Amino acid sequence: MTSLRFLGTALAAALLLPATPVAAEDAPAAAAVPDEPGLKAPPGWKAPRTEWGDPDLTGKWPIDNLSGTPAQRPPQLGTKAWLTDEEYAAALKAADDQLKLYNMEVKANRMGIGHWTERGTPMRQTSLIMEPADGRIPPPTPLGLEKSKDTKSSWSEDTFIWVTDFSPYDRCIARGLPGAMTPGAYNSGIEVWQSPGYAVIRLEMIHDARIIPLTGKGPPPAPVKSWMGYSVGHWDGDSLVIETTNFIPGQPIGGSGVGGRAIPNSDQMKIVEKLTPTGPDHIHYEAWVSDPLMLTAPFKYDFPWTRNPDYVQYEYACIEGNEQTRGYIEGTSPFLAAKRAERAEMRDAGEIMHPEDAVTLSLKK
């Protein structure tokens, strides 16, 4: 399960590569926003209101349909932010070919990657990150590069000694921000609830629920931290603006550090999100991510949400019995392997008893 998590995203990134790669130095500058559904409100449209007068953003807004667009732009596209008509047609065809994997597996009476991943229809955007101009997470600071050495996960390690060799995502604690607000390989459901003074963003992956007070109160003191940070919100016209701080440090922001490991966040990371209704079935989602200790510059996610009232979020069990982490450690740790060999030798020599033998002996007594 762990090794499959982001494979759908990796496949999606490949789908966006044009038939003839565009060199970064030859790529055109970012063009004006095309008529991408959900990024601009139609003329004269007004956002509905709740009973208490706030803009109504409630509903189911799964982002599984965005999994056909990579978070970071393929480097060979440079500052090319939008696909041409010809490239977009090719991307749609490639995505359709990938969807056929599901039916091929059904016909073969087997379950594989075609069932595991959720594939969306590619957008004209070449990446979910739209700032800076190259659509990629900025380089790390020297501290960020150094700290990336300790940012371990099941994606970077082959040997696991202790739970610190796994990310909070591996351990099903939290996917963290900003990652939790982007599509994964599956379970990309998002649901918005509202009540007077509060908004709640319910996430399907790792079953997180972000409870956001709109009462004007600031965050708690700096020592109070959590995996998903602490969010406070306010209305800016029809837009819900959410500021999140007070993060537990050490979670992956993304980017590339030592050995391809992600850059971790510090406790100075700040995320400002803006949810703007742009029609009865669309929200324009924007998120500015900054961490002055770990990244040399901020970056911005920018993409539409599309309403899907038929989407159902089921329980996210993640690791049944919470046994997978232990299994990784017992199966790969050279220290434990040596200890097992040592115990086996002692048991064969009669110096110690196998636990099962001890149980049998106790029952006989």
Secondary structure, 3 states (H helix, E strand, C coil): CHHHCCHHHHHHHHHCCCCCCCCHHHCCCCCCCCCCCCCCCCCCCCCCECCCCCECCCEECCCHHHCCCCCCCCHHHCCCCECCHHHHHHHHHHHHHHHHHHHHHHHCCCCCHHHHCCCCCCCCECCCEEECCCCCCCCECHHHHHHHHHCCCCCCCCCCCCHHHCCCCCCCCCCCCCHHHCCCCCCCCEEEEEECCEEEEEECHHHCEEEEECCCCCCCCCCCCECCCEEEEEEECCEEEEEEECECCCCEEECCCHHHCCEECCCCCEEEEEEEEEECCEEEEEEEEECCCCECCCEEEEEEEECCCCCCCCCCCCCHHHCHHHHHHHHHCHHHHHHHHHHHHHHHCCCCCCHHHHHHHHHHC
